[in-house]
Amino acid sequence: MKIVIIGAGNVGTRLGKAFQKKDIPVVQVYSRTLSAAEALGKELQTDYTNQLQQITREADLYIFSVTDTALPALLKSFPATNGLWVHTAGSLPMAVFKESAATRYGVFYPLQTFSKNRKVSFEHIPVFIEANHPNDQQLLEQLALSLSNQAIPLSSEKRKYLHLAAVFASNFTNHLYAVAAQILENQDIDWRVLLPLIEETAAKVQELSPKEAQTGPAVRNDIPVIERHLEMLDDSPGKQAIYRMLSRDIGRR
């Protein structure tokens, strides 16, 4: 299978390197920014371009790893090919391809947080797949299983809820790490003292449900502690609002 990666950001980069590790040929990288296309192309030792008219028409699979807002406009301009077109977004439906030149299309969504310069092991990353033809669904399943031990068919309707849950579990959680780090840094305390706590919090839900693993003043309904914390945040209304909202939600569960 010959693959073209469209987009040289976090997901495109990590997928490209995962395919390279498995000797699955990435024959071209496209990015609207030439420097980004060149950087990933050279890493993968493959052709690269920032010109749509230079996209090869001979690939079997075109993986669109661009932002949700950029994808619809890109698809309108993307040249017709006989290959299978897939996007990697959790929040976009497969139907986004209906207004494009694609006749074969689908979704290849690895559920993980990716950063360009951080290695990840795809072995345990679930890959959610969808295609508009059964044969292509099977093709995507085989490709997913070449990277991961989990290839999971999922409809666009269900995948949008999966993405919503992932935002809560990862993006919002990471933001709370940043809030906690800022509180400590303001007191000249190294935020990394939180790392053992963060690691144990994540480890517990391997054995307990998130509800069973919940600790802290809100689940104990420890009002004096909660009120003291809110007073400490008087000069940070945004953080105070987050603390109050989350404490109330925890207390209702």
HUFEN-V450443 format. One record per backbone hydrogen bond with DSSP energy under -0.5 kcal/mol. NH is the residue of the N-H (numbers start at 0). CO is the residue of the C=O. If there is no record, write none. Layout:
BEGIN
nh->NH co->CO
nh->NH co->CO
END
This chain:
BEGIN
nh->2 co->24
nh->3 co->60
nh->4 co->27
nh->5 co->3
nh->5 co->62
nh->6 co->4
nh->6 co->29
nh->8 co->64
nh->12 co->8
nh->13 co->9
nh->14 co->10
nh->15 co->11
nh->16 co->12
nh->17 co->13
nh->18 co->14
nh->19 co->15
nh->20 co->16
nh->21 co->17
nh->22 co->19
nh->23 co->18
nh->24 co->22
nh->26 co->2
nh->26 co->24
nh->27 co->2
nh->28 co->46
nh->29 co->4
nh->30 co->48
nh->33 co->31
nh->36 co->32
nh->37 co->33
nh->38 co->34
nh->39 co->35
nh->40 co->36
nh->41 co->37
nh->42 co->38
nh->43 co->39
nh->44 co->40
nh->45 co->40
nh->46 co->26
nh->48 co->28
nh->51 co->49
nh->53 co->50
nh->54 co->51
nh->59 co->1
nh->60 co->1
nh->61 co->83
nh->62 co->3
nh->62 co->60
nh->63 co->61
nh->63 co->85
nh->64 co->5
nh->64 co->62
nh->70 co->66
nh->71 co->67
nh->73 co->69
nh->74 co->70
nh->75 co->71
nh->76 co->72
nh->76 co->73
nh->77 co->73
nh->81 co->56
nh->83 co->59
nh->84 co->103
nh->85 co->61
nh->86 co->105
nh->87 co->63
nh->95 co->92
nh->96 co->93
nh->97 co->94
nh->98 co->95
nh->99 co->96
nh->100 co->74
nh->105 co->84
nh->106 co->129
nh->107 co->86
nh->108 co->127
nh->109 co->107
nh->110 co->108
nh->110 co->125
nh->111 co->109
nh->113 co->111
nh->117 co->114
nh->118 co->116
nh->121 co->119
nh->123 co->120
nh->124 co->121
nh->125 co->123
nh->126 co->149
nh->127 co->108
nh->127 co->125
nh->128 co->151
nh->129 co->106
nh->131 co->104
nh->136 co->132
nh->137 co->133
nh->138 co->134
nh->139 co->135
nh->140 co->136
nh->141 co->137
nh->142 co->138
nh->143 co->139
nh->144 co->140
nh->145 co->141
nh->145 co->142
nh->146 co->142
nh->146 co->143
nh->147 co->143
nh->148 co->122
nh->151 co->126
nh->151 co->149
nh->152 co->150
nh->153 co->128
nh->158 co->154
nh->159 co->155
nh->160 co->156
nh->161 co->157
nh->162 co->158
nh->163 co->159
nh->164 co->160
nh->165 co->161
nh->166 co->162
nh->167 co->163
nh->168 co->164
nh->169 co->165
nh->170 co->165
nh->171 co->166
nh->172 co->167
nh->173 co->169
nh->174 co->170
nh->175 co->171
nh->176 co->172
nh->177 co->173
nh->178 co->174
nh->179 co->175
nh->180 co->176
nh->181 co->177
nh->182 co->178
nh->183 co->179
nh->184 co->180
nh->185 co->181
nh->186 co->183
nh->187 co->184
nh->188 co->183
nh->192 co->189
nh->193 co->190
nh->194 co->191
nh->197 co->193
nh->198 co->194
nh->199 co->195
nh->200 co->196
nh->201 co->197
nh->202 co->198
nh->203 co->199
nh->204 co->200
nh->205 co->202
nh->206 co->203
nh->207 co->203
nh->212 co->208
nh->213 co->209
nh->213 co->210
nh->219 co->215
nh->220 co->216
nh->220 co->217
nh->221 co->216
nh->222 co->220
nh->225 co->221
nh->226 co->222
nh->227 co->223
nh->228 co->224
nh->229 co->225
nh->230 co->226
nh->231 co->227
nh->232 co->228
nh->232 co->229
nh->233 co->230
nh->235 co->232
nh->239 co->235
nh->240 co->236
nh->241 co->237
nh->242 co->238
nh->243 co->239
nh->244 co->240
nh->245 co->241
nh->246 co->242
nh->247 co->243
nh->248 co->244
nh->249 co->245
nh->250 co->246
nh->251 co->247
nh->252 co->248
nh->252 co->249
END
